[in-house]
């Protein structure tokens, strides 16, 4: 079993600021679509979630054959790392799952003195790397990469697969999903758990080269999603205009929260998502998190050895809950 650094809190009823969960519920159309499918739950969905695959194909402009759907993107990431994760290169700090499931890995460090920004044209991939991972927008800091240099990297390192994890692409950033058909070493993963507020429905998908997509689809459950999950996903993707409006609201909440922390003397880093990194130096983030838990506020330290003990990723809650969080911090600091 891997660590629970990104897990937990399912039964927690206080304020949760740690899991990158969207504080907004699913849109009304998704809730109604899921509710309509519940009486039909004695029946399977269409094999391989064909209606959802068709819709994703239409929206991304890639052939339906290249799309793999599963119950959450974490499962897909594990499948890809099992196949390709012999030697992985990461842009760190990154999603904590990746170091855990890589058989072996190297890192290019993103630096706080540069606000965790990095020019991908300067990326050097070590010899023997089987899989290079770019998270865009990046987790845990929420910044984006200029993806213009990606085609050059794909051409330069043809023996390396490049996985672009677009879990938060609904918040910001340049998607490269449409480029997958042109490059046999480009993989893109996405989830509807983040900007689309469907974490509890467990819907993820990947856009992959044909051979890899065929492999994952052939070895997967023919019915990867529950009927309610598939219906909620389709309804949400059919209302992307609402998702974009909500994304703007969430970014505003996160900016306001970061400003409140800055006023308390906490350094925060630029983000284009609804979460951001905070440096509580000279305080210990673990001690702060434990004190906050006693006040029914759930958050965890980043625990990145190279950054030290003062870092914490902060996810916006609603404005009201954010003010409770800030008030509790004010007492502690």
Secondary structure in CASP SS format (residue, H / E / C, confidence):
PFRMAT SS
TARGET T0000
AUTHOR 0000-0000-0000
METHOD secondary structure of the structure
MODEL  1
X C 1.00
X C 1.00
X C 1.00
X C 1.00
X C 1.00
X C 1.00
X C 1.00
X C 1.00
X C 1.00
X C 1.00
X C 1.00
X C 1.00
X C 1.00
X C 1.00
X E 1.00
X E 1.00
X C 1.00
X C 1.00
X C 1.00
X C 1.00
X C 1.00
X C 1.00
X C 1.00
X C 1.00
X C 1.00
X C 1.00
X C 1.00
X H 1.00
X H 1.00
X H 1.00
X H 1.00
X H 1.00
X H 1.00
X H 1.00
X H 1.00
X H 1.00
X H 1.00
X H 1.00
X C 1.00
X C 1.00
X C 1.00
X C 1.00
X C 1.00
X C 1.00
X C 1.00
X C 1.00
X H 1.00
X H 1.00
X H 1.00
X H 1.00
X H 1.00
X H 1.00
X H 1.00
X H 1.00
X H 1.00
X H 1.00
X H 1.00
X H 1.00
X H 1.00
X H 1.00
X C 1.00
X C 1.00
X C 1.00
X H 1.00
X H 1.00
X H 1.00
X E 1.00
X E 1.00
X E 1.00
X E 1.00
X C 1.00
X C 1.00
X H 1.00
X H 1.00
X H 1.00
X H 1.00
X H 1.00
X H 1.00
X H 1.00
X H 1.00
X H 1.00
X H 1.00
X H 1.00
X H 1.00
X C 1.00
X C 1.00
X C 1.00
X E 1.00
X E 1.00
X E 1.00
X E 1.00
X E 1.00
X C 1.00
X C 1.00
X C 1.00
X H 1.00
X H 1.00
X H 1.00
X H 1.00
X H 1.00
X H 1.00
X C 1.00
X C 1.00
X C 1.00
X E 1.00
X E 1.00
X E 1.00
X E 1.00
X E 1.00
X C 1.00
X C 1.00
X H 1.00
X H 1.00
X H 1.00
X C 1.00
X C 1.00
X C 1.00
X C 1.00
X C 1.00
X H 1.00
X H 1.00
X H 1.00
X C 1.00
X C 1.00
X C 1.00
X C 1.00
X C 1.00
X C 1.00
X C 1.00
X C 1.00
X E 1.00
X E 1.00
X E 1.00
X E 1.00
X E 1.00
X C 1.00
X C 1.00
X C 1.00
X C 1.00
X C 1.00
X C 1.00
X C 1.00
X C 1.00
X C 1.00
X C 1.00
X C 1.00
X H 1.00
X H 1.00
X H 1.00
X H 1.00
X H 1.00
X H 1.00
X H 1.00
X H 1.00
X H 1.00
X H 1.00
X C 1.00
X C 1.00
X C 1.00
X C 1.00
X E 1.00
X E 1.00
X E 1.00
X E 1.00
X E 1.00
X C 1.00
X C 1.00
X C 1.00
X C 1.00
X C 1.00
X C 1.00
X C 1.00
X C 1.00
X C 1.00
X C 1.00
X C 1.00
X H 1.00
X H 1.00
X H 1.00
X H 1.00
X H 1.00
X H 1.00
X C 1.00
X C 1.00
X C 1.00
X E 1.00
X E 1.00
X E 1.00
X E 1.00
X E 1.00
X E 1.00
X C 1.00
X C 1.00
X C 1.00
X C 1.00
X C 1.00
X C 1.00
X C 1.00
X H 1.00
X H 1.00
X H 1.00
X C 1.00
X C 1.00
X E 1.00
X E 1.00
X E 1.00
X E 1.00
X C 1.00
X C 1.00
X H 1.00
X H 1.00
X H 1.00
X H 1.00
X H 1.00
X H 1.00
X H 1.00
X H 1.00
X H 1.00
X C 1.00
X C 1.00
X C 1.00
X C 1.00
X C 1.00
X C 1.00
X C 1.00
X C 1.00
X H 1.00
X H 1.00
X H 1.00
X H 1.00
X H 1.00
X H 1.00
X H 1.00
X H 1.00
X H 1.00
X H 1.00
X H 1.00
X C 1.00
X C 1.00
X H 1.00
X H 1.00
X H 1.00
X H 1.00
X H 1.00
X H 1.00
X H 1.00
X H 1.00
X H 1.00
X H 1.00
X H 1.00
X H 1.00
X H 1.00
X H 1.00
X H 1.00
X H 1.00
X H 1.00
X H 1.00
X H 1.00
X H 1.00
X H 1.00
X H 1.00
X H 1.00
X H 1.00
X C 1.00
X C 1.00
X C 1.00
X E 1.00
X E 1.00
X C 1.00
X C 1.00
X C 1.00
X C 1.00
X C 1.00
X C 1.00
X E 1.00
X E 1.00
X E 1.00
X E 1.00
X E 1.00
X C 1.00
X C 1.00
X C 1.00
X C 1.00
X C 1.00
X H 1.00
X H 1.00
X H 1.00
X H 1.00
X H 1.00
X H 1.00
X H 1.00
X H 1.00
X H 1.00
X C 1.00
X C 1.00
X C 1.00
X E 1.00
X E 1.00
X C 1.00
X C 1.00
X E 1.00
X C 1.00
X C 1.00
X E 1.00
X C 1.00
X C 1.00
X C 1.00
X E 1.00
X C 1.00
X C 1.00
X E 1.00
X E 1.00
X E 1.00
X E 1.00
X E 1.00
X C 1.00
X C 1.00
X C 1.00
X H 1.00
X H 1.00
X H 1.00
X H 1.00
X H 1.00
X H 1.00
X H 1.00
X H 1.00
X H 1.00
X H 1.00
X H 1.00
X H 1.00
X H 1.00
X H 1.00
X C 1.00
END
